[in-house]
Amino acid sequence: MKSVNELSSLDHKRSASSLIEIWESIEPKILFYMGLFENINVYISVDYGELFFSVLNDGKEIFHDERTLPLHKDNVFINSDLTIEINLTLINSLDYYEKNVECIYYYYQDDEELSLTIDEGTVNLIGDFYFNLSSFVTFKTKILIYLAKEMQFAVNRLFNNQNIEEKNKILDIYSIIEQITVYSEINNICFNKSIDLCLSLLKYKSEYKNDILEYERLIEAQIWKN
């Protein structure tokens, strides 16, 4: 993968839309329990469209939900065995900040693995997040952009047969595009206006901007052509 033009020809399964669709099913409960308690622990797992969602306070489970999510047919989680696991400590705080945050995509890869036995892997997010109702959108934005980055690497590996083991600027750009898309949708700001805001938030190099705009131009041209 050497150019933005090649990137625009890939399968367009999007980590952003898949994540937002899942988040909408759990957000009300997170808001509800953060309104009741000073701090909670949240565990979320999604595997092939099956949700496992647990909320704890002081080590005691206060909410539990297991169900099949009615996901869109193009959602990444019903088109693969990719798993997402989220383990968060959420604390009511006047100021927003976060600690001990780690988000990674991991999988087992045998040097001689066959496509039939590929481990599709897990995107795992852990961290401590301090916020209140007024900074909830910031919290929501940050965790979803962390997840979107790693999920898009998973999408490129699983659906686009890309080697993500090697450093590749173009694949990095694809993940950043998904992060900007998340930022745009959550904050209700158009994509182009979100680019500078998101690049600044994540402390990415501004040099990515031209490539991102070129990608969007190519995708828009494909849409009009079809």
Rosetta blueprint (number, residue, H / E / L):
1 M L
2 K L
3 S L
4 V H
5 N H
6 E H
7 L H
8 S L
9 S L
10 L L
11 D L
12 H L
13 K L
14 R L
15 S H
16 A H
17 S H
18 S H
19 L H
20 I H
21 E H
22 I H
23 W H
24 E H
25 S H
26 I H
27 E H
28 P H
29 K H
30 I H
31 L H
32 F H
33 Y H
34 M H
35 G H
36 L H
37 F L
38 E L
39 N E
40 I E
41 N E
42 V E
43 Y E
44 I E
45 S E
46 V E
47 D E
48 Y L
49 G L
50 E E
51 L E
52 F E
53 F E
54 S E
55 V E
56 L E
57 N E
58 D L
59 G L
60 K E
61 E E
62 I E
63 F E
64 H E
65 D E
66 E E
67 R E
68 T E
69 L L
70 P L
71 L L
72 H L
73 K L
74 D L
75 N L
76 V H
77 F H
78 I H
79 N L
80 S L
81 D L
82 L L
83 T E
84 I E
85 E E
86 I E
87 N E
88 L E
89 T E
90 L E
91 I E
92 N E
93 S L
94 L L
95 D L
96 Y L
97 Y E
98 E E
99 K E
100 N E
101 V E
102 E E
103 C E
104 I E
105 Y E
106 Y E
107 Y L
108 Y L
109 Q L
110 D L
111 D L
112 E L
113 E L
114 L L
115 S H
116 L H
117 T H
118 I L
119 D L
120 E L
121 G L
122 T E
123 V E
124 N E
125 L E
126 I E
127 G E
128 D E
129 F E
130 Y E
131 F E
132 N L
133 L H
134 S H
135 S H
136 F H
137 V H
138 T H
139 F H
140 K H
141 T H
142 K H
143 I H
144 L H
145 I H
146 Y H
147 L H
148 A H
149 K H
150 E H
151 M H
152 Q H
153 F H
154 A H
155 V H
156 N H
157 R H
158 L H
159 F L
160 N L
161 N L
162 Q L
163 N L
164 I L
165 E L
166 E L
167 K L
168 N L
169 K H
170 I H
171 L H
172 D H
173 I H
174 Y H
175 S H
176 I H
177 I H
178 E H
179 Q H
180 I H
181 T H
182 V H
183 Y H
184 S H
185 E H
186 I H
187 N H
188 N L
189 I L
190 C L
191 F H
192 N H
193 K H
194 S H
195 I H
196 D H
197 L H
198 C H
199 L H
200 S H
201 L H
202 L L
203 K L
204 Y L
205 K L
206 S L
207 E L
208 Y H
209 K H
210 N H
211 D H
212 I H
213 L H
214 E H
215 Y H
216 E H
217 R H
218 L H
219 I H
220 E H
221 A H
222 Q H
223 I H
224 W H
225 K H
226 N L
